[in-house]
Amino acid sequence: MDAPAAVLLWDRGSLEAECERASVIKDGVEVYLGRQVFAESGATTVRVQLSRVDEQGKRRVIARVTQEDGSGRTWGERSVSGDESCASLDEQLTLVVALLVDAPRAEESPSEPEMAPEPEAPPPRTVKDLPEAPSEIETAPSLQQAGRAPSHLVAFGFGAANVGATPRVGLGGGLLVSFKPRGFWGVGLEGAIFGPTRQTLEPGSLDVALLFAAASLCPLQSLDERVWWSACASFGAAHLRAHSDGLLEARSHGQWFALPGLSVRGARVFGQRWLVGGGVTAAVPVSADRYSYRDAAGQSQPAFQLSSLVLTAQIGVGFVVN
């Protein structure tokens, strides 16, 4: 069956006569398709409208191509652009128009596919075909709020070494008692004593000892089957006693001062009751007095001054009651 003829309507608008190129496009399309395509009347009309526009300082010719059926319905719009001359559109327009007239017409809708037969309904299942119900009903696990850690009491005896409170590294020992109630921060009491350390001076010596006591509040404190640990703020006071020997005006002098600080401790739990561990404390003396002496010439010389930061390391054993 011969393909239906098409009509080419060419509208160059106000462009020059050189842009009347309908015959060139007709010949090119029929050569491309290898058959006669266009006639004076036909079932399909291809309309080409030309215009010239300025784009970024350059003049271009644009062709708007549409396809119409006998009822005036339009479809398959295309747009082709070239340079300033209409001849630059020839090759592109030939291809676009050939594809439009060679495509099936819009009114020729493909035949509707055959409807597949509806599948037969499966036979009803009998009671014996149903799977056996499980003997137990399974439910999804529910979320439960974790219970609060139980209260506990810790007693911890330790040996300690400090730097900054005495002229040299001070050695001593102490005791810590900490109680953690259920649902509240831990609270504790501790005390330590550091034996005298000697600062040798030119005509004699200076011995310095330290006594320390503090109460602590522990926002972080926990105990499980393997580990006990705490992080606390301490509010303490210390008594520093200095005794001079072999100096002019040899005498003893004692002074109290505030010593707030922060401490971190941890211990390994053995046998669900015994603890072995240690900790570190950093404290800041509120009053850091300077100690001096007079030499043989009667001049005042520095002997010892408290550091602005006192560090204490602890290691020891204890037990826990919960």
TORLOSE-516730 format. One record per residue (C-alpha): x negated, y negated, z; chain; residue in one letter. Coordinates in nm, 2 decimals. Example, Ala and Ser with C-alpha at 12.3 -4.5 7.8 and 13.67 -1.06 7.14 Angstrom:
u: -1.23 | v: 0.45 | w: 0.78 | cadena: A | residuo: a;
u: -1.37 | v: 0.11 | w: 0.71 | cadena: A | residuo: s;
//
This chain:
u: 0.00 | v: 0.00 | w: 0.00 | cadena: A | residuo: m;
u: -0.14 | v: -0.34 | w: -0.10 | cadena: A | residuo: d;
u: -0.22 | v: -0.58 | w: 0.18 | cadena: A | residuo: a;
u: 0.02 | v: -0.88 | w: 0.20 | cadena: A | residuo: p;
u: -0.09 | v: -1.21 | w: 0.04 | cadena: A | residuo: a;
u: -0.20 | v: -1.51 | w: 0.25 | cadena: A | residuo: a;
u: -0.17 | v: -1.88 | w: 0.20 | cadena: A | residuo: v;
u: -0.46 | v: -2.12 | w: 0.27 | cadena: A | residuo: l;
u: -0.35 | v: -2.47 | w: 0.37 | cadena: A | residuo: l;
u: -0.65 | v: -2.71 | w: 0.38 | cadena: A | residuo: w;
u: -0.62 | v: -3.05 | w: 0.55 | cadena: A | residuo: d;
u: -0.93 | v: -3.27 | w: 0.54 | cadena: A | residuo: r;
u: -0.74 | v: -3.57 | w: 0.70 | cadena: A | residuo: g;
u: -0.93 | v: -3.90 | w: 0.64 | cadena: A | residuo: s;
u: -1.26 | v: -3.73 | w: 0.55 | cadena: A | residuo: l;
u: -1.42 | v: -3.79 | w: 0.21 | cadena: A | residuo: e;
u: -1.33 | v: -3.59 | w: -0.11 | cadena: A | residuo: a;
u: -1.65 | v: -3.38 | w: -0.07 | cadena: A | residuo: e;
u: -1.47 | v: -3.21 | w: 0.23 | cadena: A | residuo: c;
u: -1.20 | v: -3.07 | w: 0.00 | cadena: A | residuo: e;
u: -1.35 | v: -2.72 | w: 0.00 | cadena: A | residuo: r;
u: -1.05 | v: -2.49 | w: 0.00 | cadena: A | residuo: a;
u: -1.15 | v: -2.32 | w: -0.32 | cadena: A | residuo: s;
u: -1.50 | v: -2.25 | w: -0.19 | cadena: A | residuo: v;
u: -1.36 | v: -2.08 | w: 0.12 | cadena: A | residuo: i;
u: -1.10 | v: -1.88 | w: -0.08 | cadena: A | residuo: k;
u: -1.37 | v: -1.74 | w: -0.32 | cadena: A | residuo: d;
u: -1.60 | v: -1.66 | w: -0.03 | cadena: A | residuo: g;
u: -1.32 | v: -1.47 | w: 0.17 | cadena: A | residuo: v;
u: -1.22 | v: -1.26 | w: -0.13 | cadena: A | residuo: e;
u: -1.58 | v: -1.17 | w: -0.21 | cadena: A | residuo: v;
u: -1.63 | v: -1.08 | w: 0.16 | cadena: A | residuo: y;
u: -1.32 | v: -0.86 | w: 0.17 | cadena: A | residuo: l;
u: -1.36 | v: -0.72 | w: -0.18 | cadena: A | residuo: g;
u: -1.00 | v: -0.79 | w: -0.28 | cadena: A | residuo: r;
u: -0.76 | v: -1.07 | w: -0.38 | cadena: A | residuo: q;
u: -0.63 | v: -1.23 | w: -0.07 | cadena: A | residuo: v;
u: -0.46 | v: -1.57 | w: -0.14 | cadena: A | residuo: f;
u: -0.15 | v: -1.66 | w: -0.34 | cadena: A | residuo: a;
u: 0.09 | v: -1.95 | w: -0.37 | cadena: A | residuo: e;
u: 0.32 | v: -1.78 | w: -0.11 | cadena: A | residuo: s;
u: 0.27 | v: -1.51 | w: 0.14 | cadena: A | residuo: g;
u: 0.37 | v: -1.36 | w: 0.48 | cadena: A | residuo: a;
u: 0.07 | v: -1.53 | w: 0.66 | cadena: A | residuo: t;
u: -0.05 | v: -1.89 | w: 0.64 | cadena: A | residuo: t;
u: -0.40 | v: -1.99 | w: 0.75 | cadena: A | residuo: v;
u: -0.42 | v: -2.37 | w: 0.82 | cadena: A | residuo: r;
u: -0.76 | v: -2.55 | w: 0.84 | cadena: A | residuo: v;
u: -0.77 | v: -2.90 | w: 0.98 | cadena: A | residuo: q;
u: -1.09 | v: -3.11 | w: 0.96 | cadena: A | residuo: l;
u: -1.21 | v: -3.40 | w: 1.17 | cadena: A | residuo: s;
u: -1.54 | v: -3.57 | w: 1.25 | cadena: A | residuo: r;
u: -1.64 | v: -3.66 | w: 1.61 | cadena: A | residuo: v;
u: -1.94 | v: -3.81 | w: 1.78 | cadena: A | residuo: d;
u: -2.12 | v: -3.59 | w: 2.04 | cadena: A | residuo: e;
u: -2.42 | v: -3.73 | w: 2.23 | cadena: A | residuo: q;
u: -2.49 | v: -3.97 | w: 1.95 | cadena: A | residuo: g;
u: -2.46 | v: -3.72 | w: 1.67 | cadena: A | residuo: k;
u: -2.17 | v: -3.70 | w: 1.42 | cadena: A | residuo: r;
u: -2.03 | v: -3.35 | w: 1.36 | cadena: A | residuo: r;
u: -1.75 | v: -3.21 | w: 1.15 | cadena: A | residuo: v;
u: -1.51 | v: -2.98 | w: 1.33 | cadena: A | residuo: i;
u: -1.26 | v: -2.74 | w: 1.17 | cadena: A | residuo: a;
u: -0.96 | v: -2.62 | w: 1.37 | cadena: A | residuo: r;
u: -0.83 | v: -2.29 | w: 1.22 | cadena: A | residuo: v;
u: -0.48 | v: -2.15 | w: 1.30 | cadena: A | residuo: t;
u: -0.26 | v: -1.87 | w: 1.17 | cadena: A | residuo: q;
u: 0.11 | v: -1.89 | w: 1.12 | cadena: A | residuo: e;
u: 0.38 | v: -1.64 | w: 1.03 | cadena: A | residuo: d;
u: 0.70 | v: -1.71 | w: 0.83 | cadena: A | residuo: g;
u: 0.89 | v: -1.83 | w: 1.14 | cadena: A | residuo: s;
u: 0.63 | v: -2.10 | w: 1.21 | cadena: A | residuo: g;
u: 0.48 | v: -1.91 | w: 1.52 | cadena: A | residuo: r;
u: 0.11 | v: -1.99 | w: 1.55 | cadena: A | residuo: t;
u: -0.16 | v: -1.76 | w: 1.70 | cadena: A | residuo: w;
u: -0.53 | v: -1.68 | w: 1.67 | cadena: A | residuo: g;
u: -0.66 | v: -2.04 | w: 1.70 | cadena: A | residuo: e;
u: -1.03 | v: -2.08 | w: 1.63 | cadena: A | residuo: r;
u: -1.27 | v: -2.38 | w: 1.63 | cadena: A | residuo: s;
u: -1.58 | v: -2.41 | w: 1.41 | cadena: A | residuo: v;
u: -1.83 | v: -2.70 | w: 1.42 | cadena: A | residuo: s;
u: -2.12 | v: -2.80 | w: 1.19 | cadena: A | residuo: g;
u: -2.34 | v: -3.10 | w: 1.13 | cadena: A | residuo: d;
u: -2.23 | v: -3.42 | w: 0.96 | cadena: A | residuo: e;
u: -2.16 | v: -3.26 | w: 0.62 | cadena: A | residuo: s;
u: -1.85 | v: -3.05 | w: 0.55 | cadena: A | residuo: c;
u: -2.06 | v: -2.80 | w: 0.35 | cadena: A | residuo: a;
u: -2.22 | v: -2.69 | w: 0.68 | cadena: A | residuo: s;
u: -1.89 | v: -2.52 | w: 0.77 | cadena: A | residuo: l;
u: -1.87 | v: -2.30 | w: 0.46 | cadena: A | residuo: d;
u: -2.04 | v: -1.99 | w: 0.59 | cadena: A | residuo: e;
u: -1.87 | v: -2.00 | w: 0.93 | cadena: A | residuo: q;
u: -1.53 | v: -2.07 | w: 0.79 | cadena: A | residuo: l;
u: -1.55 | v: -1.79 | w: 0.54 | cadena: A | residuo: t;
u: -1.61 | v: -1.54 | w: 0.82 | cadena: A | residuo: l;
u: -1.34 | v: -1.68 | w: 1.05 | cadena: A | residuo: v;
u: -1.07 | v: -1.69 | w: 0.78 | cadena: A | residuo: v;
u: -1.16 | v: -1.34 | w: 0.65 | cadena: A | residuo: a;
u: -1.12 | v: -1.20 | w: 1.00 | cadena: A | residuo: l;
u: -0.79 | v: -1.37 | w: 1.05 | cadena: A | residuo: l;
u: -0.63 | v: -1.25 | w: 0.72 | cadena: A | residuo: v;
u: -0.77 | v: -0.90 | w: 0.75 | cadena: A | residuo: d;
u: -0.64 | v: -0.85 | w: 1.10 | cadena: A | residuo: a;
u: -0.28 | v: -0.70 | w: 1.16 | cadena: A | residuo: p;
u: -0.01 | v: -0.96 | w: 1.16 | cadena: A | residuo: r;
u: 0.13 | v: -1.05 | w: 1.49 | cadena: A | residuo: a;
u: 0.49 | v: -0.94 | w: 1.39 | cadena: A | residuo: e;
u: 0.36 | v: -0.60 | w: 1.31 | cadena: A | residuo: e;
u: 0.36 | v: -0.46 | w: 1.66 | cadena: A | residuo: s;
u: 0.22 | v: -0.11 | w: 1.68 | cadena: A | residuo: p;
u: 0.46 | v: 0.17 | w: 1.72 | cadena: A | residuo: s;
u: 0.55 | v: 0.24 | w: 2.08 | cadena: A | residuo: e;
u: 0.37 | v: 0.54 | w: 2.21 | cadena: A | residuo: p;
u: 0.56 | v: 0.85 | w: 2.28 | cadena: A | residuo: e;
u: 0.67 | v: 0.88 | w: 2.64 | cadena: A | residuo: m;
u: 0.51 | v: 1.17 | w: 2.81 | cadena: A | residuo: a;
u: 0.76 | v: 1.41 | w: 2.96 | cadena: A | residuo: p;
u: 0.82 | v: 1.36 | w: 3.33 | cadena: A | residuo: e;
u: 0.65 | v: 1.62 | w: 3.53 | cadena: A | residuo: p;
u: 0.87 | v: 1.87 | w: 3.69 | cadena: A | residuo: e;
u: 0.93 | v: 1.82 | w: 4.06 | cadena: A | residuo: a;
u: 0.75 | v: 2.08 | w: 4.28 | cadena: A | residuo: p;
u: 0.96 | v: 2.34 | w: 4.44 | cadena: A | residuo: p;
u: 1.07 | v: 2.25 | w: 4.80 | cadena: A | residuo: p;
u: 0.83 | v: 2.38 | w: 5.06 | cadena: A | residuo: r;
u: 0.97 | v: 2.63 | w: 5.31 | cadena: A | residuo: t;
u: 0.89 | v: 2.65 | w: 5.67 | cadena: A | residuo: v;
u: 0.64 | v: 2.93 | w: 5.61 | cadena: A | residuo: k;
u: 0.45 | v: 2.72 | w: 5.36 | cadena: A | residuo: d;
u: 0.38 | v: 2.44 | w: 5.62 | cadena: A | residuo: l;
u: 0.05 | v: 2.45 | w: 5.80 | cadena: A | residuo: p;
u: 0.06 | v: 2.56 | w: 6.16 | cadena: A | residuo: e;
u: 0.07 | v: 2.28 | w: 6.41 | cadena: A | residuo: a;
u: -0.24 | v: 2.25 | w: 6.62 | cadena: A | residuo: p;
u: -0.20 | v: 2.39 | w: 6.97 | cadena: A | residuo: s;
u: -0.33 | v: 2.06 | w: 7.12 | cadena: A | residuo: e;
u: -0.24 | v: 1.71 | w: 7.03 | cadena: A | residuo: i;
u: -0.55 | v: 1.50 | w: 6.95 | cadena: A | residuo: e;
u: -0.54 | v: 1.13 | w: 7.03 | cadena: A | residuo: t;
u: -0.79 | v: 0.85 | w: 6.95 | cadena: A | residuo: a;
u: -1.02 | v: 0.77 | w: 7.25 | cadena: A | residuo: p;
u: -0.91 | v: 0.46 | w: 7.44 | cadena: A | residuo: s;
u: -1.14 | v: 0.18 | w: 7.54 | cadena: A | residuo: l;
u: -1.20 | v: 0.16 | w: 7.92 | cadena: A | residuo: q;
u: -1.35 | v: -0.13 | w: 8.10 | cadena: A | residuo: q;
u: -1.69 | v: -0.04 | w: 8.24 | cadena: A | residuo: a;
u: -1.69 | v: -0.04 | w: 8.62 | cadena: A | residuo: g;
u: -1.91 | v: -0.29 | w: 8.81 | cadena: A | residuo: r;
u: -2.25 | v: -0.17 | w: 8.93 | cadena: A | residuo: a;
u: -2.23 | v: -0.03 | w: 9.29 | cadena: A | residuo: p;
u: -2.38 | v: -0.23 | w: 9.58 | cadena: A | residuo: s;
u: -2.72 | v: -0.14 | w: 9.70 | cadena: A | residuo: h;
u: -2.98 | v: -0.24 | w: 9.96 | cadena: A | residuo: l;
u: -3.35 | v: -0.23 | w: 9.88 | cadena: A | residuo: v;
u: -3.64 | v: -0.25 | w: 10.14 | cadena: A | residuo: a;
u: -3.98 | v: -0.30 | w: 9.98 | cadena: A | residuo: f;
u: -4.32 | v: -0.32 | w: 10.15 | cadena: A | residuo: g;
u: -4.60 | v: -0.46 | w: 9.94 | cadena: A | residuo: f;
u: -4.96 | v: -0.56 | w: 9.92 | cadena: A | residuo: g;
u: -5.02 | v: -0.90 | w: 9.75 | cadena: A | residuo: a;
u: -5.28 | v: -1.13 | w: 9.60 | cadena: A | residuo: a;
u: -5.24 | v: -1.50 | w: 9.55 | cadena: A | residuo: n;
u: -5.42 | v: -1.76 | w: 9.35 | cadena: A | residuo: v;
u: -5.39 | v: -2.14 | w: 9.43 | cadena: A | residuo: g;
u: -5.28 | v: -2.13 | w: 9.79 | cadena: A | residuo: a;
u: -5.63 | v: -2.06 | w: 9.94 | cadena: A | residuo: t;
u: -5.98 | v: -2.15 | w: 9.83 | cadena: A | residuo: p;
u: -6.04 | v: -1.81 | w: 9.68 | cadena: A | residuo: r;
u: -5.81 | v: -1.52 | w: 9.58 | cadena: A | residuo: v;
u: -5.60 | v: -1.45 | w: 9.90 | cadena: A | residuo: g;
u: -5.52 | v: -1.10 | w: 10.00 | cadena: A | residuo: l;
u: -5.23 | v: -1.00 | w: 10.22 | cadena: A | residuo: g;
u: -4.91 | v: -0.81 | w: 10.25 | cadena: A | residuo: g;
u: -4.54 | v: -0.85 | w: 10.32 | cadena: A | residuo: g;
u: -4.19 | v: -0.72 | w: 10.33 | cadena: A | residuo: l;
u: -3.88 | v: -0.77 | w: 10.10 | cadena: A | residuo: l;
u: -3.52 | v: -0.69 | w: 10.18 | cadena: A | residuo: v;
u: -3.27 | v: -0.74 | w: 9.91 | cadena: A | residuo: s;
u: -2.89 | v: -0.67 | w: 9.91 | cadena: A | residuo: f;
u: -2.68 | v: -0.66 | w: 9.59 | cadena: A | residuo: k;
u: -2.30 | v: -0.66 | w: 9.67 | cadena: A | residuo: p;
u: -2.06 | v: -0.53 | w: 9.41 | cadena: A | residuo: r;
u: -1.95 | v: -0.81 | w: 9.17 | cadena: A | residuo: g;
u: -2.19 | v: -1.07 | w: 9.30 | cadena: A | residuo: f;
u: -2.55 | v: -1.19 | w: 9.27 | cadena: A | residuo: w;
u: -2.82 | v: -1.03 | w: 9.48 | cadena: A | residuo: g;
u: -2.96 | v: -1.20 | w: 9.79 | cadena: A | residuo: v;
u: -3.28 | v: -1.14 | w: 9.97 | cadena: A | residuo: g;
u: -3.53 | v: -1.23 | w: 10.24 | cadena: A | residuo: l;
u: -3.90 | v: -1.19 | w: 10.23 | cadena: A | residuo: e;
u: -4.21 | v: -1.28 | w: 10.42 | cadena: A | residuo: g;
u: -4.58 | v: -1.24 | w: 10.36 | cadena: A | residuo: a;
u: -4.91 | v: -1.33 | w: 10.53 | cadena: A | residuo: i;
u: -5.25 | v: -1.38 | w: 10.36 | cadena: A | residuo: f;
u: -5.57 | v: -1.35 | w: 10.55 | cadena: A | residuo: g;
u: -5.82 | v: -1.63 | w: 10.57 | cadena: A | residuo: p;
u: -6.05 | v: -1.69 | w: 10.28 | cadena: A | residuo: t;
u: -6.37 | v: -1.88 | w: 10.33 | cadena: A | residuo: r;
u: -6.49 | v: -2.19 | w: 10.14 | cadena: A | residuo: q;
u: -6.86 | v: -2.24 | w: 10.20 | cadena: A | residuo: t;
u: -6.97 | v: -2.60 | w: 10.24 | cadena: A | residuo: l;
u: -7.31 | v: -2.75 | w: 10.27 | cadena: A | residuo: e;
u: -7.33 | v: -2.77 | w: 10.65 | cadena: A | residuo: p;
u: -7.07 | v: -2.51 | w: 10.74 | cadena: A | residuo: g;
u: -6.75 | v: -2.34 | w: 10.61 | cadena: A | residuo: s;
u: -6.37 | v: -2.38 | w: 10.59 | cadena: A | residuo: l;
u: -6.14 | v: -2.08 | w: 10.65 | cadena: A | residuo: d;
u: -5.78 | v: -2.10 | w: 10.51 | cadena: A | residuo: v;
u: -5.49 | v: -1.86 | w: 10.59 | cadena: A | residuo: a;
u: -5.13 | v: -1.87 | w: 10.47 | cadena: A | residuo: l;
u: -4.80 | v: -1.76 | w: 10.61 | cadena: A | residuo: l;
u: -4.50 | v: -1.75 | w: 10.38 | cadena: A | residuo: f;
u: -4.12 | v: -1.69 | w: 10.42 | cadena: A | residuo: a;
u: -3.84 | v: -1.73 | w: 10.18 | cadena: A | residuo: a;
u: -3.47 | v: -1.66 | w: 10.10 | cadena: A | residuo: a;
u: -3.39 | v: -1.56 | w: 9.74 | cadena: A | residuo: s;
u: -3.09 | v: -1.56 | w: 9.51 | cadena: A | residuo: l;
u: -3.09 | v: -1.31 | w: 9.22 | cadena: A | residuo: c;
u: -2.86 | v: -1.37 | w: 8.93 | cadena: A | residuo: p;
u: -3.01 | v: -1.07 | w: 8.76 | cadena: A | residuo: l;
u: -3.04 | v: -0.75 | w: 8.96 | cadena: A | residuo: q;
u: -2.96 | v: -0.39 | w: 8.87 | cadena: A | residuo: s;
u: -3.01 | v: -0.03 | w: 8.98 | cadena: A | residuo: l;
u: -2.97 | v: 0.29 | w: 8.79 | cadena: A | residuo: d;
u: -3.10 | v: 0.65 | w: 8.83 | cadena: A | residuo: e;
u: -3.44 | v: 0.56 | w: 8.70 | cadena: A | residuo: r;
u: -3.51 | v: 0.18 | w: 8.75 | cadena: A | residuo: v;
u: -3.45 | v: -0.10 | w: 8.99 | cadena: A | residuo: w;
u: -3.53 | v: -0.46 | w: 8.88 | cadena: A | residuo: w;
u: -3.44 | v: -0.82 | w: 8.97 | cadena: A | residuo: s;
u: -3.50 | v: -1.18 | w: 8.86 | cadena: A | residuo: a;
u: -3.47 | v: -1.43 | w: 9.15 | cadena: A | residuo: c;
u: -3.50 | v: -1.79 | w: 9.25 | cadena: A | residuo: a;
u: -3.67 | v: -1.83 | w: 9.59 | cadena: A | residuo: s;
u: -3.64 | v: -2.11 | w: 9.84 | cadena: A | residuo: f;
u: -3.93 | v: -2.08 | w: 10.08 | cadena: A | residuo: g;
u: -4.16 | v: -2.25 | w: 10.32 | cadena: A | residuo: a;
u: -4.53 | v: -2.19 | w: 10.39 | cadena: A | residuo: a;
u: -4.76 | v: -2.26 | w: 10.67 | cadena: A | residuo: h;
u: -5.12 | v: -2.33 | w: 10.58 | cadena: A | residuo: l;
u: -5.38 | v: -2.31 | w: 10.85 | cadena: A | residuo: r;
u: -5.74 | v: -2.44 | w: 10.79 | cadena: A | residuo: a;
u: -6.02 | v: -2.39 | w: 11.04 | cadena: A | residuo: h;
u: -6.36 | v: -2.55 | w: 11.00 | cadena: A | residuo: s;
u: -6.69 | v: -2.41 | w: 11.14 | cadena: A | residuo: d;
u: -7.03 | v: -2.57 | w: 11.15 | cadena: A | residuo: g;
u: -6.90 | v: -2.92 | w: 11.05 | cadena: A | residuo: l;
u: -6.90 | v: -3.25 | w: 11.23 | cadena: A | residuo: l;
u: -6.56 | v: -3.28 | w: 11.40 | cadena: A | residuo: e;
u: -6.50 | v: -2.91 | w: 11.36 | cadena: A | residuo: a;
u: -6.13 | v: -2.83 | w: 11.43 | cadena: A | residuo: r;
u: -5.82 | v: -2.64 | w: 11.32 | cadena: A | residuo: s;
u: -5.54 | v: -2.79 | w: 11.13 | cadena: A | residuo: h;
u: -5.20 | v: -2.64 | w: 11.04 | cadena: A | residuo: g;
u: -4.93 | v: -2.77 | w: 10.80 | cadena: A | residuo: q;
u: -4.58 | v: -2.66 | w: 10.68 | cadena: A | residuo: w;
u: -4.47 | v: -2.74 | w: 10.32 | cadena: A | residuo: f;
u: -4.19 | v: -2.63 | w: 10.09 | cadena: A | residuo: a;
u: -4.27 | v: -2.36 | w: 9.83 | cadena: A | residuo: l;
u: -3.98 | v: -2.29 | w: 9.58 | cadena: A | residuo: p;
u: -4.04 | v: -2.05 | w: 9.30 | cadena: A | residuo: g;
u: -3.92 | v: -1.78 | w: 9.06 | cadena: A | residuo: l;
u: -3.99 | v: -1.41 | w: 9.09 | cadena: A | residuo: s;
u: -3.95 | v: -1.10 | w: 8.87 | cadena: A | residuo: v;
u: -3.98 | v: -0.75 | w: 9.02 | cadena: A | residuo: r;
u: -3.92 | v: -0.39 | w: 8.91 | cadena: A | residuo: g;
u: -3.97 | v: -0.04 | w: 9.04 | cadena: A | residuo: a;
u: -3.94 | v: 0.32 | w: 8.93 | cadena: A | residuo: r;
u: -3.69 | v: 0.53 | w: 9.12 | cadena: A | residuo: v;
u: -3.80 | v: 0.87 | w: 9.25 | cadena: A | residuo: f;
u: -3.57 | v: 1.12 | w: 9.41 | cadena: A | residuo: g;
u: -3.28 | v: 0.87 | w: 9.38 | cadena: A | residuo: q;
u: -3.41 | v: 0.68 | w: 9.69 | cadena: A | residuo: r;
u: -3.78 | v: 0.60 | w: 9.68 | cadena: A | residuo: w;
u: -3.93 | v: 0.31 | w: 9.49 | cadena: A | residuo: l;
u: -4.27 | v: 0.24 | w: 9.35 | cadena: A | residuo: v;
u: -4.33 | v: -0.09 | w: 9.17 | cadena: A | residuo: g;
u: -4.44 | v: -0.45 | w: 9.19 | cadena: A | residuo: g;
u: -4.37 | v: -0.80 | w: 9.08 | cadena: A | residuo: g;
u: -4.49 | v: -1.15 | w: 9.00 | cadena: A | residuo: v;
u: -4.40 | v: -1.48 | w: 9.17 | cadena: A | residuo: t;
u: -4.47 | v: -1.84 | w: 9.05 | cadena: A | residuo: a;
u: -4.42 | v: -2.11 | w: 9.31 | cadena: A | residuo: a;
u: -4.48 | v: -2.49 | w: 9.32 | cadena: A | residuo: v;
u: -4.60 | v: -2.65 | w: 9.65 | cadena: A | residuo: p;
u: -4.39 | v: -2.96 | w: 9.72 | cadena: A | residuo: v;
u: -4.68 | v: -3.11 | w: 9.93 | cadena: A | residuo: s;
u: -5.03 | v: -3.03 | w: 9.80 | cadena: A | residuo: a;
u: -5.25 | v: -3.20 | w: 10.06 | cadena: A | residuo: d;
u: -5.62 | v: -3.24 | w: 10.02 | cadena: A | residuo: r;
u: -5.87 | v: -3.12 | w: 10.29 | cadena: A | residuo: y;
u: -6.20 | v: -3.30 | w: 10.34 | cadena: A | residuo: s;
u: -6.50 | v: -3.30 | w: 10.58 | cadena: A | residuo: y;
u: -6.78 | v: -3.54 | w: 10.68 | cadena: A | residuo: r;
u: -7.13 | v: -3.45 | w: 10.59 | cadena: A | residuo: d;
u: -7.44 | v: -3.52 | w: 10.80 | cadena: A | residuo: a;
u: -7.45 | v: -3.87 | w: 10.67 | cadena: A | residuo: a;
u: -7.09 | v: -3.93 | w: 10.78 | cadena: A | residuo: g;
u: -6.96 | v: -3.94 | w: 10.43 | cadena: A | residuo: q;
u: -6.62 | v: -3.79 | w: 10.35 | cadena: A | residuo: s;
u: -6.65 | v: -3.49 | w: 10.11 | cadena: A | residuo: q;
u: -6.37 | v: -3.28 | w: 9.94 | cadena: A | residuo: p;
u: -6.33 | v: -2.93 | w: 10.09 | cadena: A | residuo: a;
u: -6.01 | v: -2.78 | w: 9.95 | cadena: A | residuo: f;
u: -5.68 | v: -2.88 | w: 9.78 | cadena: A | residuo: q;
u: -5.37 | v: -2.68 | w: 9.72 | cadena: A | residuo: l;
u: -5.31 | v: -2.60 | w: 9.35 | cadena: A | residuo: s;
u: -5.00 | v: -2.74 | w: 9.18 | cadena: A | residuo: s;
u: -4.90 | v: -2.38 | w: 9.09 | cadena: A | residuo: l;
u: -4.93 | v: -2.08 | w: 9.32 | cadena: A | residuo: v;
u: -4.92 | v: -1.73 | w: 9.15 | cadena: A | residuo: l;
u: -4.87 | v: -1.41 | w: 9.35 | cadena: A | residuo: t;
u: -4.89 | v: -1.05 | w: 9.23 | cadena: A | residuo: a;
u: -4.73 | v: -0.77 | w: 9.44 | cadena: A | residuo: q;
u: -4.74 | v: -0.39 | w: 9.44 | cadena: A | residuo: i;
u: -4.59 | v: -0.16 | w: 9.69 | cadena: A | residuo: g;
u: -4.34 | v: 0.11 | w: 9.78 | cadena: A | residuo: v;
u: -3.99 | v: 0.11 | w: 9.93 | cadena: A | residuo: g;
u: -3.65 | v: 0.28 | w: 9.94 | cadena: A | residuo: f;
u: -3.30 | v: 0.21 | w: 9.83 | cadena: A | residuo: v;
u: -2.96 | v: 0.27 | w: 10.00 | cadena: A | residuo: v;
u: -2.64 | v: 0.27 | w: 9.80 | cadena: A | residuo: n;
//
